[in-house]
């Protein structure tokens, strides 16, 4: 069974491109367009192994808030965070990884495979 990744991105074209790259690399993908929807999905799926989230999203929670909630409530779920801004790796929960936008699908795949192997 393919590892299941929750992809959280509000920009539809960016989300679709990332989803295709992950699926082509052998991951199963569930998509969410904001942190609130991502939390609903996490609560209803116990087989998600990783969350790949953008920082800047609409709603009351951003990707950093989401990363912290995932880290606290689902400690076995790996976290990968992206944004077009500065490197945020110092402000992320322990064990999280940061990938700057723009990224290539192979960067995400490499980071996810490394995180899942840890």
N, C-alpha and C positions, 0 to 999 in steps of 0.2 A: 504494500500500500504506500502511495506517495506521501511524503511529509506534507502536512497541511499548514499553509501560511495565510495569515490574515493581513491583507494589504489595505492600508488606510491612507487614502489620498483623495482630496476633493476635486482636483483637476482631472476630468474624465479621460482626456487623451494621455496624460502622464500615467494614470492608473491602468488604462488598457495596455499601454506599451509595456509597463512593468509586469503586468499579469501574464502577457504573452511570453515575455522572456523567462519568467519563472516556470510557467507551464512547459515551455520547450526544454527546460533544464530538468524536468521530472518532478516538479513540485505541484501539488494541488493548491488552488488559490480560492479564497473567499474574499470578496471585495466589500469595503465600507467607504462611505464618503465623508465621515466625520467620526470623532471619538465616541460620541454617544451611541451611534450605530455599532461601532466596534465593540463597545462594552456589552451591548445586547447580544452580539454574536458570540463573544467569549463566554458569556453566561450560559449559552445554549449549546456550546460545542466543547466537549472535553478532550478533543483530539487535535487541537491547534498546538503546533510545536513552536511557532514563531510569529511575531508581529513585526511588520515592516511599515512604519508610519512616517508621514510628513510631519513637520512641526506646525506650520501655519495652516489652520483649518478653521472653518466657521464653527460657531457654537461656543459654549462656555469652557470647554476643555481644549487645549492644544495638544500637540503630539508629545511634548515633554510631560504634561500632566498624565496623558494616557500611558506613557512609558512607566511612570512612577506607579500608577495604579496596577498595571500589569505586573510589575516587579513585586509589589506588595501582595496582591491577591492570587497570582498565578506564578510563583517563583520558578517553576520549571520551564515556562515559556520564554524563549529567547527573544531579544528585542533589538531591532535595527531601526535607527532613526535617520531621517534625511531632511535637509533644508538647503535652500540656496544661499543662506547666510553663512556666518562664521562657523568654525568648528565648535560644536557644542558638547563634545565627548566628555569634557570635565564636569558638565552639569547633568549628566545622565545617570540613571541608576547603575550600580555595579553590574558588570557583565554585559551591559548594552554596548552596541557598536554604532558608530556614526559614519555615514557616507554622504559626501557633499553632492548637491545637484550642480550641474547636470551629471548624471551617472550613466554608466553603461550596464546593461543587464548582467554581463559577466561579473561585474564588481559585486552586485547584489547576491548573485548566486554563490560566489566565492565566500562572501561574508556569512551567508546563511549556512553553507556547508561547514565552515569553520566553527560557527557557533553551535551547530547541532552535534558536531563531533566532540565538543568539549564536555 
